[in-house]
Amino acid sequence: MVSECDNRKPGDPASQVIGAWNVDVILASTSSMAYLVDGSVAVNNGDAFGGNADDYPVSGKLGSISAEATSSLLEILLDPESYDWENQKSCIVTPGVKVSFHDSSHLVEIVFCFECDILVVYRDNELMSAGNFDYAHGTLVEWLQLEFPGNPMIRELR
């Protein structure tokens, strides 16, 4: 369980991207995992975002995420400076990484497309929100490479 990282501020747009209830699940998570996903499946279905998190099938397991790593990831995701608030994108998201957080009742999954720097948040398999993480691209790549240094696909991210 992660408790030391709760950087939410009421009305903070970054908190709105992730969602306050979702942050609660992440902070109370008893199981946290990272996966490689095949984002091309949703693209083949013609969806800009997958209708639900299952639209992005897991193609490999990266591993569990420690409480310390979860805390550092939340720090990045809750930083308003991580996001491009000005520009709309017309990309079809093809994520390569999914992180999942389970508490006793709920599942929060965040999928990351490092091609267009869009993340999509799902709660209990329902689309909740999305954000343009353009300014955190490098920081998120560094986080993944620090947490999963043995994975060749993660090592190739730039």
C-alpha positions in Angstrom: 0.0 0.0 0.0 1.3 3.5 -0.9 0.4 6.3 1.4 3.3 8.8 1.3 2.4 10.2 -2.1 -0.8 12.1 -2.2 0.0 15.4 -4.1 -3.6 16.1 -5.0 -4.9 19.6 -4.8 -8.6 20.3 -5.2 -9.3 21.5 -8.8 -5.8 20.6 -9.9 -6.1 19.6 -13.6 -3.5 16.8 -13.3 -5.6 15.2 -10.5 -8.6 15.4 -12.8 -6.8 13.5 -15.5 -6.1 10.6 -13.2 -9.2 11.1 -11.1 -9.4 11.5 -7.3 -11.2 8.1 -6.8 -8.6 6.5 -9.0 -5.8 8.0 -7.0 -7.5 6.6 -3.9 -7.4 3.1 -5.5 -3.7 3.6 -6.5 -2.8 4.7 -3.0 -4.6 1.8 -1.4 -3.5 -0.8 -4.0 -2.5 -4.2 -2.7 -1.4 -5.4 -6.2 0.3 -3.3 -8.8 1.6 -4.6 -12.1 3.0 -3.4 -15.4 2.5 -5.0 -18.7 3.4 -4.7 -22.4 0.2 -4.3 -24.4 -0.6 -4.7 -28.1 -2.2 -1.3 -28.9 -2.6 -2.2 -32.5 -5.7 -4.3 -31.8 -7.8 -1.2 -30.8 -6.4 0.6 -33.9 -7.6 -2.3 -36.0 -11.1 -1.8 -34.4 -11.0 1.9 -35.5 -11.2 3.2 -31.9 -9.4 6.4 -31.0 -9.3 5.1 -27.4 -10.2 1.5 -26.6 -13.8 1.4 -25.3 -12.4 -0.5 -22.3 -9.0 -1.5 -21.0 -9.5 -5.1 -22.3 -9.3 -3.6 -25.9 -5.5 -3.6 -25.3 -4.5 -7.2 -24.8 -1.5 -7.9 -22.7 1.4 -9.2 -24.8 3.9 -9.6 -21.9 4.3 -9.0 -18.2 6.9 -6.5 -17.1 6.5 -7.2 -13.4 5.1 -5.9 -10.1 5.4 -2.3 -9.1 6.8 -1.6 -5.7 5.1 0.9 -3.3 8.1 3.2 -3.8 7.9 3.0 -7.6 4.1 3.6 -7.4 4.7 6.7 -5.4 7.3 8.0 -7.9 4.9 7.3 -10.8 2.1 9.1 -9.0 4.4 12.1 -8.5 4.9 12.3 -12.2 1.2 11.7 -13.1 -0.1 14.3 -10.6 2.3 17.0 -11.7 0.4 19.6 -13.8 3.6 20.3 -15.7 3.6 16.8 -17.1 0.7 17.6 -19.4 0.1 19.6 -22.5 -3.1 21.5 -21.7 -3.2 23.6 -24.9 -3.2 21.2 -27.8 -5.8 18.6 -28.9 -4.5 15.5 -30.7 -6.2 13.5 -33.4 -4.1 10.4 -32.8 -5.4 6.9 -32.6 -3.8 5.7 -29.4 -1.5 2.6 -29.8 -0.2 2.1 -26.3 2.7 -0.2 -25.5 2.5 -0.2 -21.7 -0.3 -0.7 -19.2 0.0 -0.3 -15.4 -2.7 -1.7 -13.2 -3.6 -1.1 -9.5 -6.0 -3.2 -7.5 -7.4 -2.4 -4.1 -9.9 -4.5 -2.3 -12.8 -3.4 -4.6 -11.5 -1.7 -7.7 -9.1 -1.9 -10.6 -7.5 1.2 -12.1 -5.5 0.7 -15.4 -3.5 3.4 -17.2 -2.3 2.7 -20.7 0.5 4.8 -22.2 1.1 5.5 -25.9 4.7 6.7 -26.2 4.2 7.4 -29.9 1.8 10.3 -29.4 2.2 10.8 -25.6 -1.3 10.1 -24.6 -2.4 8.2 -21.5 -5.8 6.7 -21.0 -7.3 5.9 -17.6 -9.8 3.1 -17.0 -11.5 2.2 -13.8 -13.1 -1.2 -13.5 -12.6 -1.6 -17.2 -14.5 1.7 -18.1 -12.9 4.6 -19.8 -12.6 7.5 -17.4 -10.2 10.1 -18.9 -7.2 10.8 -21.0 -4.3 13.2 -21.0 -1.4 14.4 -23.2 1.7 13.7 -21.2 4.1 15.4 -23.7 6.2 17.1 -21.0 6.6 13.9 -19.0 7.5 11.6 -21.9 11.2 11.5 -20.9 10.5 11.2 -17.2 8.1 8.3 -17.8 10.5 6.5 -20.1 13.2 6.9 -17.4 10.8 5.5 -14.8 10.0 2.5 -16.9 13.7 1.9 -17.7 14.6 2.1 -14.0 11.9 -0.2 -13.0 12.2 -2.8 -15.8 15.8 -2.5 -17.1 15.9 -6.1 -18.4 13.1 -5.7 -20.9 14.4 -5.0 -24.4 11.3 -3.1 -25.5 11.5 -0.8 -22.5 15.2 -0.2 -23.1 14.4 0.9 -26.7 12.0 3.6 -25.6 13.2 7.1 -26.3 
